Amino acid sequence: FNDSRIHINVSTATLERMQKLEKNYYCLLQFSGSGTKLLQAQLSNSDDVFTIPAYPLMYFPLFFQEWSRESKAISAPKFLKLIIKHHKSILDSRFIKGFNGLNSLGKNKSGYIKISENKFKKGFLKFLKNKETSQKNVIMAIHHAYQYAINNKSKNILYHPHNLETFNKHLIQDFQNSKVLAITRNPIYNFWRRAYSDEKVEQERFDITDCEYIKNYRYINRLRDLYINFKNLNNKFKKNCKFYTFENLKINNSQTLKKVCSFMNIKFNYKKLRIPTFNNKTWWGDKVYKSFNIKKNFTKYSFNYSEELKLFANYEIFVLEMAMLPFMRKFNFNTKLKPGKIILNHI
């Protein structure tokens, strides 16, 4: 009886140690262009949260599918080489040109993020030792390795896949029990603001002839983006998902962050969370965004988008609002179509 009792006690202690080692993964997704980096940068100030800055793993699931098709059994060292080759910006943010503001950090707006490659390699291989090199395990190994490299021991991991379509198609099975934070904003008011950002990105990457040619597709690409987002809203992660609006994150920042912290079961300290940072360096956003302010890293909005709505014809606004009316009402987004009025008057 005594031996049995000792055995049970040892097993319980072992289980408790294992539970302490477990990480809680939270997935951060954007819906119709929203401000996930702002929320991520603020949460990264918490001692209870670890996150790899921005979303350098956005395309990792697609790479993983390609690598797996080429070779069914890939060793951990081989995966490590592929990740460092294709996702070098994890180690040094200067390796991706990007528009995430990670190369203009700090007071002088010239800072970047670099971590120890040797420590990253050691942490990655240590995590995957005697483990299957599945997609989930490799993603977890990347986060573990980054934490090891910067000596971070937070057990709450904020993983930023960013793209809802990629999450739904390639990641949902791996993180089906994880809580999901989704950020959205009024899609009609934001339509031309996203187009503005697209144009700024294109001007950086293409010559003027290509930019003029791509303009022909900007309108339909914005419509396509809306369609893809709604199409990939999946009931499988609905029970674990909380939506937050960019409007509330900007106007009611403290209250919104308090709700997010409650959802993640972490301590709320607004004084610590207020200033957006990545790896303790102030994050300013990026000039491609219409709201970018070189003097302020956080600004509140009135969200008066009358200028953006002028770029639409009234019938376009009407069609979009009718198509998305349940969504618009769900989040109390302003609409030009007022309930109670005769719909035919708008046609």
Salt bridges, closest charged atoms under 4 A:
ASP47 OD2 - LYS272 NZ 2.76
ASP92 OD2 - ARG94 NH2 2.78
GLU117 OE1 - LYS88 NZ 3.16
GLU117 OE2 - LYS121 NZ 3.33
GLU165 OE2 - LYS169 NZ 2.96
ASP198 OD2 - ARG222 NE 2.99
GLU199 OE1 - ARG218 NH1 3.90
GLU202 OE1 - ARG218 NH2 2.49
GLU204 OE1 - LYS97 NZ 3.82
GLU204 OE2 - LYS287 NZ 3.60
GLU212 OE2 - LYS215 NZ 3.21
ASP225 OD2 - ARG222 NH1 3.37
GLU307 OE2 - LYS310 NZ 3.22
GLU308 OE2 - ARG193 NH1 3.86
GLU308 OE2 - LYS290 NZ 2.63
